[in-house]
Amino acid sequence: MKRFFSFLMILLFTATFSFSDSIINDIDHFSKLFPRSEGSPNEKETIAQIAERLQALDVDFQEFGFTETEGYHSYSSYIEAVIPGIINDSIVSVIPVEGSYGISAALFLIEYYKTISPQLTLKFIFLGAESTGGNKLGTRNFLEHFYPESPAAFIYLNFEGIPQSFRISSGADGFSTPFFLFDTVKDSLDSAGIDWVHSNTESILFRLSAAGTDSGIRDYLEDGYPAIELNCDELCGESYESIVDETELKNFYTTVLDEFSAGIPSDWDSHYIFGISEQIFLLLYILLLALLMIYPIFRRKHFGWYMKTLLKNFWSLPFLFGSVFIILSLTSLLLTFILAKMGFMDLWKYRSLTVFLFKISFSLLIYTLAFKLISKLPFSKKGSFYSISAIFFLVISLFILTVINLSLSFFALWSLCFIFLLTVFRKPVIKLIMLLLSVIWLGFILFEIFSLPSLSVIELITLSPLYGDLLISIIIMPFILAAIRLELLSPLSGKLTRLLPALLGAASAGLLVVILFFSPFNEMRPQPVNITETIDENNDSRKLEIDSPHRLPEDVRAKITEIVEAAPEFTEKTELALQTKSFLNRKIINTEINFADRPEKISFTLYSDEPLTLYDSNYPAEWLPGQKKLEVFIGSNPPLPLNISLTLNRTAEAMYSIQADFPASSTIIKYDNESYMISHRVSIVNNYSYED
């Protein structure tokens, strides 16, 4: 009934009101004000134009600055627009002003819902300073002043391009979007005809604090608000041909409002997986465990024989596990040595799958060769021992994962079921199928980890000889034991034993050739080269620092240095006006800083050999431990001239340091058939002291 009412309202609105191409027109308009970095003139103009539009629509809104803050400062601001609903529970849409589509979509939705009374109150937050090195200053400032009287849920519209479909991000490191919001959003997107993707692997990594990616909703979830992010990332395009349009957007929001018409739910289920709620998954968990436990009840004699075999040969499990761990660790150390010799320690970031596959194939090669020696030891020759050992490892893994997070136990439970079936069936072909099915989710997770990519996890499993290889050993040990069981039964075991080392050797050699001799950089992806030029005005010196993920040949480094030095000299100078006066036991120090061109950032730091007392400052400031170093927070794109006023104890003697960072310039050069993307940033440093 709710869905029917929602659909009827959409039809009536479409028949009476039209916003033809309004989103596209707004995208074209706001794209002219780009880039919109924190505190920049383009950002200020964008926020001013949003305010003008809201005023023309007669929508209640307020603009808030970032000046009254602690621990940071910004010249940016944000706008909060409110459309009252039938109830006070609210859907809060958060829009970083860096993205033109998000602004345009939000303005369209405001114009739409201004003409009707939505079931819930709608709030639209246009945030500046939201892409400052992952700090999310806009969100931080907004939440410091957000005290809702009724429940609120957040939808974070983070679009840096033109979305052809939506990507759902349902968490942040250490936090998960509650199931009710995730389920409602995905169903509403389906209802609106909007294509969407969602990575269950990313959600799991979020819960483990292992995603290593920036999330726009972390602060909202951390503060206890239900929040979900919609973005487009790799789904963004430049064409309007398949854009998520006005009709789809209003259908989506109308369905969401309709589902929450009774209010925002208060339950917080964070253990869901694959769209299955915690309650349903828990029932399946108990049911499958109960079915597995029936076997030892009805096959006591057989089960007892399995247990005796396990106990009799249990001593060999630590040896087998240790051999796997040691081989993986040695391979990780070998990889680290190779990358260091290449001068390319970050190669795994650019060729992550190649490097990882080399590690696995080479480790398997060593294991198959070493197994011939290991097999001469008095290990059990009974296949049943390896079957029950695989089950033993999976049962342990299942309980550990259940304690960590219930949803993680799905994968161990899946593998346990198929490894158990492997012991039930007698035909080698069916056993092989069961083994392949048991590892299918492991392969899928690895594929998604490298597709995202989750660099923190990739680094762990590729180059960590301790924790990473210990984790891999625990995960793959049950499948190695099951594979040993299959080899003991398969009539092809003799041929496989002879053929497998040759195949693994060829694969390892081929992957190593790619690693050593094929650069990941090309004309479409030039090798990045970061040049930092520091001009010390006190010493009248100039220092160039050249950095690149891959070691630069000396002739290339010389060529780049020659190009930089041949460029027009950077003539910017720091203009200082200093003033100090004393009053009672205090000293007031005023510094006026000016440049001909506006720097992107100005850092102002005070140093002293003795602890000082700060009585007042016109900018937020923070003492480092010991009160001998004071950092003043100024913010990006500061106005000029910049005035800084500090009130210290009268006896204060300190050194003051100014560093001005100017916007980087980028250019691509070609040298010796290689392409390089050069980013050149200039910083001016000036140190001075006051004398009364």
VOGU-3710 file (C-alpha; in Angstrom, 3 decimals, decimal comma):
1> mkrffsflmi> 0,000/0,000/0,000  2,849/2,370/0,862  4,583/1,657/-2,446  1,298/2,296/-4,343  0,769/5,640/-2,592  4,362/6,630/-3,338  3,986/5,696/-7,008  0,706/7,656/-7,270  2,304/10,796/-5,835  5,151/10,550/-8,317
11> llftatfsfs> 2,728/10,267/-11,249  0,695/13,274/-10,082  3,817/15,393/-9,658  5,253/14,390/-13,012  1,978/15,296/-14,696  1,781/18,752/-13,123  5,367/19,855/-12,711  8,413/19,561/-14,945  12,100/20,260/-14,396  13,442/19,500/-17,845
21> dsiindidhf> 17,206/19,014/-17,789  17,512/21,096/-14,588  20,275/18,883/-13,171  22,267/18,976/-16,405  21,964/22,769/-16,629  23,163/23,149/-13,039  26,075/20,762/-13,588  27,192/22,843/-16,569  26,870/26,008/-14,501  28,712/24,862/-11,370
31> sklfprsegs> 31,417/23,074/-13,355  32,648/26,490/-14,450  33,552/27,198/-10,815  36,210/24,522/-10,576  38,340/23,514/-8,758  36,663/24,252/-5,434  39,391/23,662/-2,861  38,959/24,636/0,773  38,503/28,374/1,273  39,190/29,177/-2,393
41> pneketiaqi> 37,348/31,943/-4,271  35,565/29,301/-6,385  34,307/27,527/-3,267  33,101/30,789/-1,741  31,328/31,753/-4,964  29,689/28,313/-5,214  28,334/28,544/-1,660  27,127/32,104/-2,354  25,247/30,949/-5,464  23,667/28,035/-3,569
51> aerlqaldvd> 22,463/30,558/-0,972  20,994/32,747/-3,730  19,092/29,784/-5,176  17,717/28,796/-1,795  16,647/32,362/-1,116  14,891/32,527/-4,495  13,064/29,278/-3,645  12,008/30,736/-0,280  13,607/27,823/1,574  14,690/28,185/5,197
61> fqefgftete> 18,477/28,008/5,374  21,477/29,218/7,353  25,144/29,609/6,522  27,727/28,751/9,153  31,427/29,604/9,198  34,277/27,551/10,623  35,846/30,273/12,739  34,682/29,252/16,229  36,485/25,920/16,354  39,235/24,230/18,345
71> gyhsyssyie> 42,131/22,251/16,907  41,681/23,487/13,332  40,653/26,515/11,306  39,156/27,070/7,891  37,918/29,997/5,832  35,231/27,782/4,386  31,577/27,487/5,418  28,524/25,280/5,033  24,823/25,785/4,369  21,979/23,976/6,107
81> avipgiinds> 18,613/24,040/4,292  15,470/22,629/5,926  12,148/21,501/4,460  9,741/20,692/7,327  7,969/17,338/7,122  4,855/15,818/8,616  6,994/14,422/11,457  10,223/15,753/12,945  12,347/12,664/12,196  14,707/13,735/9,465
91> ivsvipvegs> 16,603/12,500/6,432  19,784/14,561/6,236  21,449/14,721/2,821  25,107/15,746/3,004  26,597/17,255/-0,157  30,303/18,135/-0,463  30,430/21,224/-2,675  33,436/19,826/-4,582  31,044/17,772/-6,742  28,778/19,541/-9,256
101> ygisaalfli> 26,344/16,617/-9,620  25,692/16,438/-5,871  24,925/20,166/-5,697  22,662/19,992/-8,745  20,796/16,912/-7,505  20,242/18,458/-4,068  18,940/21,740/-5,516  16,528/19,791/-7,701  15,256/17,761/-4,728  14,824/20,948/-2,677
111> eyyktispql> 12,830/22,559/-5,475  10,728/19,418/-5,798  9,936/18,856/-2,107  9,299/22,572/-1,536  6,049/22,093/-3,464  4,776/19,176/-1,327  4,863/18,110/2,316  7,285/15,200/2,735  6,560/12,577/5,374  9,863/13,317/7,162
121> tlkfiflgae> 11,746/16,545/7,627  14,409/16,964/4,950  17,723/18,662/5,618  20,339/19,415/2,979  23,868/20,222/4,155  26,150/21,796/1,538  29,645/21,299/2,980  32,774/23,219/2,135  36,258/22,016/3,177  35,224/18,385/2,783
131> stggnklgtr> 38,182/17,181/0,710  41,095/18,487/2,757  43,479/15,544/2,848  40,801/13,213/4,199  40,200/15,384/7,295  36,548/16,117/6,417  36,627/19,539/8,095  33,125/20,294/6,799  31,621/17,232/8,468  33,644/17,845/11,612
141> nflehfypes> 32,391/21,413/11,956  28,788/20,506/11,171  28,627/17,693/13,736  30,084/19,914/16,443  26,929/22,029/16,174  24,367/19,334/15,319  22,030/18,459/18,211  18,839/16,935/16,764  15,750/16,671/18,953  14,387/13,794/16,851
151> paafiylnfe> 16,046/10,784/15,177  18,000/11,504/11,999  19,516/9,340/9,244  22,216/10,571/6,860  22,632/10,043/3,116  26,055/11,267/1,986  25,972/12,240/-1,719  29,639/12,134/-2,707  29,866/12,500/-6,491  33,045/13,783/-8,125
161> gipqsfriss> 31,770/13,058/-11,628  28,563/12,309/-13,494  27,050/9,040/-12,188  25,711/6,490/-14,638  24,817/4,365/-11,614  25,390/4,511/-7,869  27,918/2,766/-5,665  26,769/2,103/-2,094  29,380/2,437/0,628  27,977/1,023/3,862
171> gadgfstpff> 30,550/1,790/6,512  33,902/3,177/7,568  36,904/1,678/9,312  35,542/0,254/12,571  31,892/1,069/11,802  29,005/-0,307/9,768  25,838/1,224/8,361  22,808/-0,276/10,179  20,919/-2,881/8,184  17,604/-0,990/8,130
181> lfdtvkdsld> 19,199/1,944/6,280  21,246/-0,200/3,895  18,236/-2,388/3,078  15,921/0,594/2,537  18,394/2,431/0,311  19,142/-0,561/-1,926  15,436/-1,426/-2,267  14,594/2,217/-3,009  17,282/2,360/-5,710  15,779/-0,766/-7,265
191> sagidwvhsn> 12,319/0,768/-7,092  13,583/3,960/-8,767  15,293/2,018/-11,551  18,792/3,201/-10,550  21,549/0,657/-11,120  23,807/0,203/-8,113  26,762/-1,833/-6,892  27,869/-2,706/-3,392  30,967/-4,537/-2,189  30,297/-6,983/0,650
201> tesilfrlsa> 34,051/-7,433/0,948  34,528/-3,707/1,531  31,828/-3,797/4,224  33,633/-6,651/5,964  36,929/-4,782/5,760  35,216/-1,747/7,281  34,116/-3,841/10,269  37,680/-5,092/10,701  39,108/-1,544/10,387  41,116/-2,878/7,455
211> agtdsgirdy> 39,642/-1,123/4,413  42,278/1,601/4,472  40,041/3,872/2,380  38,608/7,291/3,074  34,918/7,247/3,948  32,655/10,279/4,075  30,396/8,797/6,760  32,921/7,758/9,407  32,275/10,725/11,712  28,490/10,293/11,483
221> ledgypaiel> 28,674/6,602/12,359  31,175/7,294/15,137  28,745/9,823/16,645  25,973/7,213/16,601  23,974/8,407/13,586  22,793/5,935/10,920  24,564/6,947/7,718  25,194/5,610/4,226  27,259/6,965/1,340  26,290/7,072/-2,331
231> ncdelcgesy> 29,092/7,751/-4,788  30,097/6,723/-8,264  33,920/6,331/-8,187  34,695/4,055/-11,162  31,049/4,387/-12,276  31,457/8,118/-12,926  31,428/9,314/-16,508  31,724/12,520/-18,496  28,674/12,062/-20,689  25,069/12,963/-19,849
241> esivdetelk> 23,795/10,064/-21,957  23,029/7,672/-19,072  23,006/10,128/-16,167  20,941/9,319/-13,073  18,257/11,892/-13,841  15,573/13,896/-12,039  12,844/11,262/-12,297  15,053/8,521/-10,869  16,241/10,781/-8,028  12,793/11,846/-6,915
251> nfyttvldef> 11,528/8,255/-7,167  14,414/7,149/-4,966  13,885/9,798/-2,294  10,100/9,373/-2,334  10,454/5,640/-1,712  12,940/6,201/1,121  10,581/8,700/2,766  7,658/6,352/2,297  9,530/3,462/3,982  10,393/5,679/6,961
261> sagipsdwds> 6,988/7,358/7,187  6,520/5,995/10,729  9,895/7,381/11,808  13,588/6,423/11,740  14,079/2,953/13,301  16,292/2,715/16,370  17,637/-0,838/15,933  21,264/-1,126/14,806  22,038/-4,441/13,108  25,660/-4,371/11,920
271> hyifgiseqi> 26,184/-8,131/11,411  24,309/-8,474/8,122  25,911/-9,880/4,995  24,787/-10,213/1,356  21,600/-8,333/2,246  20,669/-10,948/4,878  19,786/-9,524/8,290  21,492/-10,641/11,483  18,392/-12,529/12,704  18,011/-14,570/9,514
281> flllyillla> 21,736/-15,290/9,300  21,801/-16,406/12,938  18,973/-18,869/12,245  20,868/-20,265/9,228  24,033/-20,450/11,326  22,345/-22,493/14,046  20,557/-24,716/11,510  23,744/-25,598/9,603  25,684/-26,293/12,792  22,850/-28,506/14,010
291> llmiypifrr> 22,889/-30,470/10,741  26,660/-30,947/10,981  26,336/-32,185/14,565  23,847/-34,868/13,524  26,651/-36,789/11,825  28,657/-37,678/14,977  25,400/-38,576/16,752  24,280/-41,133/14,158  27,780/-42,225/13,065  29,429/-42,546/16,466
301> khfgwymktl> 31,728/-45,394/15,505  32,907/-43,682/12,342  33,318/-40,355/14,138  35,225/-42,019/16,975  37,620/-43,564/14,474  38,195/-40,122/12,917  38,933/-38,615/16,334  41,395/-41,386/17,243  43,223/-40,791/13,966  43,379/-37,052/14,681
311> lknfwslpfl> 44,690/-37,501/18,223  47,231/-40,136/17,214  48,789/-37,925/14,511  48,061/-34,509/15,998  51,799/-33,878/16,470  52,250/-33,511/12,718  49,823/-30,562/12,377  52,163/-27,954/13,965  54,951/-29,225/11,713  52,827/-28,929/8,549
321> fgsvfiilsl> 51,496/-25,523/9,602  54,979/-24,292/10,466  56,379/-25,393/7,117  53,643/-23,448/5,273  54,255/-20,342/7,394  58,048/-20,479/6,988  57,863/-20,890/3,206  55,444/-17,942/2,896  57,617/-15,775/5,161  60,782/-16,553/3,189
331> tsllltfila> 58,977/-15,683/-0,044  57,839/-12,342/1,449  61,419/-11,564/2,453  62,588/-12,507/-1,048  59,990/-10,171/-2,575  61,072/-7,327/-0,298  64,685/-7,907/-1,329  63,775/-7,888/-5,049  61,760/-4,658/-4,764  64,537/-2,997/-2,762
341> kmgfmdlwky> 67,133/-3,943/-5,376  64,849/-2,547/-8,080  64,481/0,702/-6,129  60,724/0,274/-6,409  59,324/-0,668/-2,991  55,875/0,593/-4,052  55,612/-1,693/-7,083  52,986/-3,757/-5,228  50,682/-0,711/-5,372  50,858/-0,597/-9,174
351> rsltvflfki> 51,155/-4,327/-9,946  49,491/-5,694/-6,822  47,957/-8,819/-8,357  51,134/-9,727/-10,278  53,304/-9,430/-7,167  50,842/-11,421/-5,040  50,471/-14,195/-7,626  54,247/-14,488/-7,815  54,369/-14,891/-4,038  51,708/-17,622/-4,061
361> sfslliytla> 53,051/-19,523/-7,094  56,647/-19,432/-5,849  55,573/-20,520/-2,345  53,604/-23,435/-3,813  56,617/-24,375/-5,953  58,853/-24,522/-2,871  56,184/-26,436/-0,941  55,711/-29,075/-3,647  59,473/-29,584/-3,887  59,864/-29,675/-0,116
371> fklisklpfs> 56,895/-32,010/0,288  58,909/-34,829/-1,254  61,315/-34,527/1,659  58,592/-33,878/4,215  56,600/-36,926/3,070  59,513/-39,186/4,082  58,851/-38,269/7,711  56,526/-40,594/9,673  53,342/-38,706/8,824  50,012/-40,492/8,619
381> kkgsfysisa> 49,331/-42,153/5,266  45,616/-42,255/5,982  43,526/-39,772/4,047  40,999/-39,640/6,882  43,548/-37,853/9,104  43,875/-34,960/6,654  40,093/-34,717/6,222  39,372/-34,504/9,950  42,329/-32,104/10,404  40,862/-29,756/7,776
391> ifflvislfi> 37,535/-29,831/9,609  39,338/-29,222/12,912  41,027/-26,072/11,546  37,747/-24,779/10,109  35,846/-25,338/13,365  38,506/-23,338/15,238  38,347/-20,595/12,584  34,546/-20,570/12,763  34,450/-19,887/16,485  37,204/-17,253/16,306
401> ltvinlslsf> 35,408/-15,381/13,493  32,095/-15,637/15,338  33,652/-13,905/18,338  35,183/-11,164/16,139  32,041/-10,484/14,098  29,117/-12,816/13,436  28,913/-11,956/9,731  32,536/-13,053/9,210  31,646/-16,601/10,271  29,706/-17,029/7,022
411> falwslcfif> 32,868/-17,847/5,075  34,206/-20,399/7,574  30,741/-21,953/7,797  30,532/-22,211/4,002  33,943/-23,899/3,754  33,166/-26,188/6,709  30,015/-27,487/5,024  31,780/-28,391/1,776  34,893/-29,834/3,435  32,530/-31,955/5,528
421> lltvfrkpvi> 30,795/-33,150/2,344  34,249/-33,914/0,922  34,650/-36,509/3,692  31,191/-37,979/3,042  31,451/-38,578/-0,708  33,762/-41,350/-1,954  34,302/-40,504/-5,643  37,501/-38,446/-6,227  35,786/-36,228/-8,819  33,004/-35,260/-6,403
431> klimlllsvi> 35,581/-34,677/-3,658  37,446/-32,324/-6,009  34,215/-30,423/-6,734  33,556/-30,068/-2,993  37,084/-28,712/-2,475  36,655/-26,150/-5,260  33,290/-25,057/-3,848  34,810/-24,693/-0,385  37,357/-22,117/-1,613  35,091/-20,226/-4,018
441> wlgfilfeif> 34,359/-17,416/-1,538  38,027/-17,072/-0,670  38,770/-16,494/-4,353  35,907/-14,014/-4,647  37,107/-12,023/-1,620  40,658/-11,877/-2,980  39,321/-10,688/-6,326  37,389/-7,852/-4,643  40,329/-6,889/-2,406  42,494/-6,382/-5,496
451> slpslsviel> 39,662/-4,752/-7,455  38,796/-2,117/-4,832  41,842/-1,999/-4,219  42,319/-2,284/-0,455  45,992/-1,315/-0,264  46,363/-1,916/3,474  45,188/-5,534/3,132  47,208/-6,085/-0,052  50,381/-4,870/1,669  49,668/-7,134/4,650
461> itlsplygdl> 49,171/-10,332/2,647  51,930/-9,560/0,134  54,881/-8,219/2,105  54,330/-8,932/5,810  56,495/-11,955/6,748  54,942/-12,223/10,213  51,322/-11,153/10,669  50,359/-11,310/7,005  51,839/-14,753/6,376  50,500/-16,049/9,693
471> lisiiimpfi> 47,030/-14,959/8,582  47,439/-16,588/5,155  48,700/-19,807/6,761  45,676/-20,029/9,054  43,271/-19,387/6,175  44,740/-21,815/3,630  45,778/-24,637/5,985  42,395/-26,465/5,862  42,451/-26,425/2,061  46,042/-27,678/1,918
481> laairlells> 45,085/-30,564/4,183  42,037/-31,307/2,021  44,239/-31,180/-1,111  46,649/-33,682/0,473  43,650/-35,923/1,122  42,620/-35,678/-2,527  46,111/-36,424/-3,814  46,225/-39,559/-1,705  43,018/-40,807/-3,323  43,343/-39,539/-6,883
491> plsgkltrll> 44,659/-41,930/-9,537  46,264/-38,893/-11,184  48,375/-38,146/-8,129  51,547/-39,530/-9,711  51,212/-37,449/-12,888  50,132/-34,411/-10,889  53,132/-34,675/-8,585  55,484/-34,693/-11,563  53,692/-31,999/-13,565  52,800/-29,476/-10,835
501> pallgaasag> 56,365/-28,237/-10,051  56,985/-27,585/-13,738  53,757/-25,584/-14,075  54,429/-23,596/-10,912  58,024/-22,975/-11,961  56,935/-21,645/-15,358  54,296/-19,418/-13,757  56,753/-18,046/-11,182  59,388/-17,346/-13,855  56,878/-15,558/-16,083
511> llvvilffsp> 55,574/-13,399/-13,243  59,115/-12,548/-12,139  59,967/-11,404/-15,678  56,941/-9,067/-15,608  57,998/-7,699/-12,212  61,619/-7,096/-13,216  61,396/-5,922/-16,807  57,920/-4,484/-17,499  57,264/-1,063/-15,993  53,729/-0,300/-14,811
521> fnemrpqpvn> 54,159/3,212/-16,195  53,416/4,196/-19,775  52,173/7,115/-21,824  48,666/6,774/-20,386  49,997/6,434/-16,832  53,247/8,442/-16,565  55,616/7,825/-13,685  54,860/10,414/-10,973  57,738/12,666/-9,945  57,212/15,046/-7,018
531> itetidennd> 59,543/18,029/-6,802  59,581/20,139/-3,662  61,483/23,394/-3,974  62,204/25,030/-0,634  63,396/28,634/-0,619  64,990/29,683/2,675  64,811/33,465/2,800  67,049/33,695/5,859  69,967/31,915/4,184  69,037/33,006/0,651
541> srkleidsph> 69,224/29,337/-0,346  67,216/27,068/-2,595  66,874/23,294/-2,201  65,309/20,818/-4,609  63,966/17,460/-3,415  62,983/14,968/-6,100  60,890/11,987/-5,113  59,313/9,186/-7,142  57,913/5,742/-6,296  60,438/4,152/-8,710
551> rlpedvraki> 64,145/4,987/-8,540  65,026/7,494/-11,256  68,124/6,849/-13,403  70,803/9,499/-12,914  70,402/10,880/-16,440  66,635/11,239/-15,936  67,123/12,946/-12,570  69,659/15,325/-14,167  67,249/16,095/-17,029  64,383/16,859/-14,643
561> teiveaapef> 66,631/19,076/-12,515  67,741/20,900/-15,669  64,138/21,539/-16,710  63,200/22,886/-13,277  66,241/25,163/-13,080  65,625/26,459/-16,593  62,100/27,554/-15,648  61,508/31,252/-14,781  62,827/32,004/-11,306  60,256/32,032/-8,540
571> tektelalqt> 60,393/35,643/-7,352  57,768/35,565/-4,612  58,974/37,138/-1,350  57,566/37,225/2,172  56,477/40,701/3,235  56,494/41,021/7,032  55,221/43,805/9,259  56,089/43,159/12,897  54,770/44,907/15,986  55,053/44,151/19,686
581> ksflnrkiin> 53,840/45,896/22,824  53,803/45,012/26,488  50,963/45,395/28,958  51,372/44,477/32,620  52,856/40,956/32,599  51,872/40,209/29,035  53,367/40,725/25,593  51,149/41,258/22,535  52,832/40,246/19,271  51,277/41,169/15,911
591> teinfadrpe> 52,533/39,755/12,637  51,255/40,847/9,232  52,192/38,472/6,394  51,749/39,321/2,734  52,674/37,955/-0,700  52,103/39,176/-4,235  50,233/35,937/-5,049  48,084/33,984/-2,627  49,729/30,830/-1,243  47,681/27,677/-0,908
601> kisftlysde> 48,680/27,325/2,729  50,570/29,302/5,369  52,013/27,532/8,409  52,888/29,602/11,472  54,874/27,994/14,299  56,469/29,355/17,462  59,543/27,742/19,079  61,071/28,419/22,477  63,780/26,953/24,701  61,618/27,641/27,764
611> pltlydsnyp> 57,943/26,849/28,406  55,668/29,753/27,444  52,158/30,836/28,358  49,629/31,694/25,635  46,895/34,031/26,912  45,134/34,817/23,662  45,268/34,219/19,898  43,089/35,350/17,016  43,462/31,857/15,490  43,110/28,426/17,100
621> aewlpgqkkl> 46,472/27,261/18,420  47,851/24,144/20,075  50,888/23,574/22,263  52,901/20,475/21,680  54,002/18,578/24,846  56,331/20,665/26,980  54,817/23,990/25,837  57,936/24,843/23,839  56,337/24,632/20,406  53,073/26,297/19,425
631> evfigsnppl> 51,273/25,567/16,151  48,760/28,148/14,936  45,957/26,776/12,735  45,330/29,124/9,848  43,554/27,126/7,143  43,939/26,799/3,398  43,792/29,734/0,965  44,122/32,444/3,642  43,279/36,077/2,835  46,090/38,546/2,276
641> plnisltlnr> 47,448/40,345/4,124  47,244/37,794/6,940  47,258/39,154/10,486  48,252/36,928/13,414  48,017/38,236/16,961  49,430/36,330/19,950  49,392/37,334/23,614  52,208/35,649/25,572  53,886/36,079/28,923  56,003/39,237/29,004
651> taeamysiqa> 59,313/37,406/29,371  58,668/35,216/26,318  61,626/34,795/24,001  60,839/32,730/20,957  61,637/32,041/17,334  58,815/32,311/14,819  58,664/30,256/11,633  56,561/30,942/8,561  56,189/28,489/5,717  54,136/29,391/2,671
661> dfpasstiik> 53,181/26,579/0,281  52,181/27,648/-3,211  49,958/25,618/-5,571  51,746/22,847/-7,410  52,238/23,011/-11,151  52,106/19,820/-13,226  53,618/18,909/-16,562  54,359/15,724/-18,514  57,765/15,195/-20,091  59,083/12,387/-22,271
671> ydnesymish> 62,658/11,220/-22,018  64,271/8,088/-23,404  60,864/6,704/-24,485  59,478/7,053/-20,934  56,793/9,457/-19,700  57,016/11,356/-16,416  54,346/13,406/-14,643  56,202/16,176/-12,833  54,471/17,928/-9,937  56,450/20,985/-8,817
681> rvsivnnysy> 55,594/22,633/-5,494  57,370/25,694/-4,063  57,593/26,497/-0,358  59,044/29,666/1,164  60,471/29,453/4,681  61,199/32,463/6,860  62,379/32,371/10,507  62,538/35,481/12,668  62,443/36,648/16,272  61,168/39,758/18,041
691> ed> 63,326/42,107/19,981  61,725/44,507/22,399
//
